[in-house]
Amino acid sequence: MPTLTPIEAVDAAIAEEMRRDPTVLMFGEGTATKRHALLEEFGARRIRNTPLAEGIIAGTAVGAAGCGLRPVIDLLFAPFLCYAMDELVNSAGKLRYLSGGQFSFPLVTLAMTGGGWGVGAQHNHNNEAWFVHSPGLKVVMPSTPADFKGLLKTAIRDDNPVLFFMDIGLLYQPGEVPDGEHLVPLGQAAVRRRGGDVTLISYGKTVHACAQAAETLAGEGVAAEVIDLRTLKPLDTATIVDSVRKTGRLVVAHEANRLCGVGAEIAALVAEQAFAALRAPIARLGGPDAPAASSYPLEQACAPSAEAIAAAARRLMRA
């Protein structure tokens, strides 16, 4: 398999889908400037730059989707989605329902999120939970180059709007990516490591922190199971519950604010469906209720580390 970075995997997915389906087009902030190969192959009618006007970009995409096209839009950084909330949440997320299913809205929105570049609070905000809470939207956040490609291809083919969050800290980390047709279903988590003592659940770059924690724990005789959610909505409830019923212990970790985050939903889900299997309280690790720092060391200090995840697992083993 070829080795690609997530950025290259995203471009490969878009190119393949544009070759396969003439209704796929892409536009957004710096799109044609950054993606020279796509512009050369598909031309300015299908690969377009736009003004820095997120609401107009998203609103145009909603209209295009309603007219039978499959737009992919790039709004750069996740905090910029604030400028497109009405178009994404109130229009894209609701119009299929409001039309009684007469219209579909196949729209993919790309946005970079998370720490890793020290870009400061107005460019770094893990706001994925906002959109998980919004009816009609699907939310994806991969952790490997292969999943960047496979999930994006599936998202482009989906008849519903999909928010596709790209973790900044992963964008230039290479990995193997299947060549040609490679699809990853939405709503299906990946078990990255098997274990029977404690379940570690995450998404995005924190999956790799969980994997490092699991490796450390293995040296101490603790077998941790690592689950990569990949899709936050729809959520793979079955994989989560089955794992916790097996291990009896759960650590949920994500870089986003711990308060009302995805981890809180998973904790509630497990409490409802696997309470009898729990051998210890559920542990949640997340970022603070504070804007992200522009200082790289401070930025990294606010994210759950492999050491913190391993320490949480040890506490559960002693409970």
SVG drawing of the C-alpha trace seen along z (x, -y; Angstrom):
<svg xmlns="http://www.w3.org/2000/svg" viewBox="-43 -37 50 47">
<polyline fill="none" stroke="black" stroke-width="0.4" points="0.0,0.0 1.2,-3.5 2.2,-5.7 0.3,-9.0 -0.2,-11.8 -3.8,-12.6 -3.7,-15.7 -2.6,-13.6 -5.3,-10.9 -8.0,-13.6 -6.9,-14.9 -6.8,-11.3 -10.3,-10.7 -11.7,-13.8 -10.0,-13.1 -11.3,-9.6 -14.9,-10.7 -14.7,-13.5 -13.6,-11.0 -16.4,-8.7 -19.2,-11.2 -19.4,-14.4 -21.8,-16.0 -18.9,-16.2 -17.3,-19.6 -15.1,-21.4 -14.9,-25.0 -13.7,-27.0 -11.1,-29.1 -7.8,-28.6 -9.1,-25.4 -7.8,-26.0 -4.6,-27.6 -3.7,-24.6 -4.9,-21.8 -3.1,-22.5 -3.3,-18.9 -7.1,-18.8 -7.5,-22.2 -5.4,-21.0 -7.3,-17.8 -10.9,-19.0 -10.8,-22.7 -12.0,-25.9 -15.7,-24.9 -15.3,-22.1 -12.4,-23.3 -12.9,-26.9 -11.5,-29.4 -14.0,-31.5 -13.9,-34.7 -13.3,-34.4 -17.1,-34.2 -18.0,-31.0 -21.7,-31.6 -21.9,-32.3 -19.8,-29.2 -21.9,-26.9 -25.2,-28.5 -24.1,-28.1 -23.2,-24.4 -26.6,-23.8 -28.3,-25.2 -26.0,-23.2 -26.8,-20.0 -30.5,-20.6 -30.1,-21.0 -28.5,-17.6 -24.8,-18.3 -22.4,-16.9 -20.3,-19.8 -17.3,-19.4 -16.4,-22.7 -13.3,-23.7 -13.8,-26.2 -10.2,-25.8 -10.3,-26.0 -13.2,-24.6 -13.8,-27.9 -14.7,-29.4 -17.8,-27.2 -19.3,-29.7 -19.9,-31.9 -21.8,-29.2 -23.9,-27.8 -27.2,-28.9 -26.4,-27.4 -25.1,-24.1 -27.3,-23.6 -30.6,-25.3 -30.5,-24.6 -28.3,-21.6 -29.3,-19.7 -33.0,-20.3 -34.1,-20.8 -34.3,-17.1 -36.7,-16.6 -38.6,-19.8 -39.1,-18.7 -40.6,-15.4 -37.7,-13.6 -38.3,-15.1 -34.8,-16.6 -31.4,-15.2 -28.5,-17.4 -25.2,-15.5 -22.7,-18.1 -19.3,-17.5 -17.7,-20.3 -13.9,-20.0 -12.5,-21.8 -9.2,-21.5 -9.4,-21.2 -7.3,-20.6 -3.8,-21.4 -0.5,-20.9 0.3,-24.1 0.1,-26.7 -2.4,-28.7 -4.3,-30.1 -7.8,-30.1 -9.6,-31.6 -8.1,-28.9 -8.0,-26.0 -11.2,-24.9 -12.5,-21.3 -16.1,-22.1 -17.2,-18.8 -19.7,-18.1 -21.8,-21.1 -22.5,-19.4 -23.1,-16.0 -25.9,-17.7 -27.4,-19.1 -30.1,-17.0 -29.6,-15.9 -25.8,-16.2 -23.3,-13.4 -19.9,-14.0 -16.6,-12.3 -13.1,-12.6 -10.5,-10.0 -7.2,-9.2 -5.3,-7.4 -4.5,-8.3 -6.4,-5.2 -9.5,-6.4 -9.1,-9.9 -9.5,-8.5 -12.1,-5.8 -14.4,-7.9 -14.2,-10.9 -15.2,-8.8 -18.1,-7.4 -19.1,-10.9 -19.1,-12.3 -21.5,-9.5 -23.8,-10.0 -27.1,-11.8 -26.9,-13.8 -24.6,-16.6 -21.4,-15.5 -19.0,-17.5 -15.5,-16.1 -13.0,-17.2 -9.3,-16.9 -7.1,-16.9 -4.3,-19.3 -1.7,-17.3 -2.2,-14.4 -2.2,-16.1 1.4,-15.4 1.9,-12.1 2.2,-9.4 0.7,-6.0 -0.4,-3.2 -3.5,-3.9 -5.2,-1.4 -4.9,-2.3 -8.1,-2.6 -11.5,-2.0 -11.4,-2.1 -14.5,-2.9 -15.0,-3.0 -18.6,-2.9 -19.9,-5.8 -20.9,-4.7 -18.5,-1.8 -15.7,-2.2 -12.4,-0.4 -10.9,1.7 -7.2,0.8 -6.1,3.1 -7.7,6.0 -7.7,6.4 -9.8,7.7 -8.9,5.4 -9.9,1.9 -11.4,0.1 -9.8,-3.1 -12.1,-5.1 -11.2,-8.1 -11.0,-9.7 -8.7,-11.9 -5.1,-12.3 -6.0,-11.1 -6.4,-7.6 -2.7,-7.5 -2.3,-8.6 -4.6,-5.8 -2.5,-3.3 0.7,-4.5 -1.0,-4.2 -2.1,-0.7 1.5,0.2 2.7,-1.1 0.0,0.8 0.8,4.0 4.3,3.8 2.6,3.7 0.4,6.7 -2.8,4.7 -4.5,5.6 -6.2,2.4 -8.6,2.5 -8.4,-0.7 -11.4,-1.8 -11.2,-4.5 -14.7,-5.9 -13.9,-7.4 -17.5,-8.6 -19.0,-10.6 -22.5,-10.6 -23.8,-8.0 -22.0,-6.5 -21.1,-2.8 -23.0,-2.0 -22.6,1.8 -18.8,1.8 -18.6,-0.5 -21.1,1.5 -19.7,4.9 -16.2,3.8 -17.2,2.4 -19.2,5.5 -16.0,7.5 -13.6,5.3 -15.7,3.8 -13.7,0.6 -13.8,-2.5 -11.6,-5.5 -12.9,-8.0 -10.4,-10.6 -10.6,-13.5 -8.9,-16.8 -12.2,-18.8 -13.6,-20.4 -14.6,-17.7 -17.8,-19.6 -20.7,-18.3 -18.2,-16.6 -18.6,-13.3 -17.1,-11.5 -20.1,-12.6 -22.5,-11.0 -20.4,-7.8 -20.4,-7.7 -24.1,-8.1 -24.6,-5.4 -22.5,-2.9 -24.2,-3.7 -27.6,-3.0 -26.7,0.1 -23.7,1.8 -23.9,0.6 -24.1,4.1 -20.8,4.9 -18.8,2.0 -16.2,2.9 -15.1,-0.8 -16.4,-4.3 -16.1,-5.6 -13.1,-7.9 -13.4,-10.9 -10.3,-12.9 -10.7,-16.0 -9.5,-19.6 -10.2,-22.4 -13.1,-24.9 -10.8,-27.5 -9.8,-28.9 -6.8,-27.1 -3.4,-28.6 -1.2,-29.8 1.9,-28.6 2.7,-25.1 3.7,-23.7 0.6,-25.0 -1.5,-23.8 -0.1,-20.3 -0.5,-20.4 -4.2,-20.8 -4.7,-17.6 -4.9,-14.2 -1.5,-12.6 -0.6,-8.9 0.7,-9.2 -2.6,-10.7 -4.6,-8.0 -2.5,-5.2 -2.7,-6.7 -6.5,-6.8 -6.6,-3.2 -4.4,-2.3 -6.8,-4.0 -9.7,-2.0 -7.7,1.3 -7.2,0.5 -10.9,-0.5"/>
</svg>
